[in-house]
Amino acid sequence: MPFFEEIEIGHRREIGAYTFTAESIKIFAAKFDPQRFHLDEEEGKNSLFGGLAASGWHVGSAGMSLLVADGQRVAREAASRGEEVAVWGPSPGFRDLRWIRPVLAGDTVAYVNEVIDKRSSASRLGWGILTARTTGTNQRGEEVYSITASAFVPMRKGV
């Protein structure tokens, strides 16, 4: 992963796509969000969603999984080139979580991450705070998900 100084506001990465199958929707819902419209096709069809709908938490979890996997891929590629890889810290939080449209069984959501702000941490010397927005767009080009999250990113030593 890049160091704080190497990250530019506006940097945009396509981080991958996830297809929400009826089976994956039901498995996730049974464990984490057991509402009727996430568990049963008929209940989903008769709900405001109009079909078996993925939990918003499932949509967010899929995006987070893809974001982490993409970061691991970037780190492996940098390491294979002999570059120093930054080990990022935790997230101090998120805001503006939005489930904009329902994600129904069969939908494929493509996720994009864009850096929208960065600043030096006032409380953690040698660290910056990166803020990025991750969005998800379905196969019809409709935005279905958005979240703005922050992460601690180390600065290069001696810079």
N, C-alpha and C positions, 0 to 999 in steps of 0.2 A: 504494500500500500504506500502511497506517496506521503511525504512529510507535509506539514502545514504550509510551508513556504511555496511548495510546488503546486498547490491547488489554486485554481482560478475560479472566481465567481463566474457563473454562466456555463461552467463545464457540465456537459450532459452525457450520460451513459445509458444506453439501452441495456438493461440488466437481464432480460429474458422474458419468457412467457409461460403461462401455466393454464392448462385446460381443466376446467371444473367439471368432472364427471358426476353423474348421479351418485355413484358409489362413494367417491371421495367426499362429496357434500354430506352424505348421510353419516359416514364414519366420523368426520370432524364434528358434526353437529351432535352426534350421540355422546361424544366425549366432552365437548366444550360448550355447546349452545343448543340444548335439546328442545328447540321450539318446533311446533308441528309443521310449519312451512319449510323447515330445513330437513325434516325427517321423512316426509311422505309426499309423493307426487300429487296425489289428489288434493291434499290440504294446501300444498303450494299453489296448485292451479286455482283453487277457490279463494286464495288470499289476494291481498293487494298486489302481490308480486306477479301473479298470473302464471306461475310455474315453480318447480322445485328450485328454491333460492339458496345460494351459498350464504353462510353466515358472514357478516362483515368482518368478523375476526378471522375467518378462514381466508378471505380475500387479502387482509393485511398480513397474515402469517405467510401466505404464499409469496407475497412481495418481499417480506423480510428474508425468507429463505433464499430467494433469488439474489437479493442484495448481498447477503453474506457469501454465497457461492461465487458471485462475480468478484467480490473483493479478494477471496482466496485465490481465484484464477489469476487476477492481476498481480497479486503478491508472488505467486509461483513463477509467473513469467518474468517478473523483475529479478527474482532471486536467480533464475536460470541464466540471466544476462550478467550476473555478478553484481547487481545493484543492491545497495542497502535498502532494506524494507522496513518501513515504519510500522510499529505495533500500536494500533489505535487503542484508545481507552474506551470507557463506557459512554453511554448516552446520558446526558443530564435531563432528558425528557423530550416530549413532542407536543405539538399543538395542531390545531386545525385538521383533525382527523375527519374526513368526509366520506361517507358511502353515498355516492351521487346517484347511481342507478343500480337496480338489482343485477346480480350476476346469477344467471340461471344455468341449470345443467346443460352442458354442451358448449358453454361460452369459453373462449380463450382470451385471457387478459394478458396484454403485453405491458411490462413495467419499464418506466424511465425514471432515472434519478438525476436531478439537476441541482448544482450548488447555487444557493441564493444569497449566502452571507458567510463571512468569516471574521473572527476577531480574536485577539489575544485574550487568554484567560486572566482575569484579575486575581483569582485566588490560587491558581496552579501555575507556578513559574515553569517555563519551558513547554507549555501546552497552549494550543489554540482551540477555539470552539468553532466547528464547522456546522453550518445549517444548510440542509438540503431538502428539497421537496421530491417525494416519490409519487408518481401518478400511475394509474392503471387504465388502459384503454382496451375496450373489447374489440372483437373482430369486425364490428360495424363502424369503428372509428369513434365510438362514444366513450367519453371519460366516465369511469365508474368508481374510481377510488382516488383519494389524495390524502397525503399526510406530510407535515413539515416536522422534521426531526433534527436534533443536534447530536454531535459526537465530539468527544475530546480527541484531538489529533496532536501527536508530538511534533515539536519543532526540532530542526536539526541542531545538534549540540555545537556551540561555538559560532552560531550565525547571529 
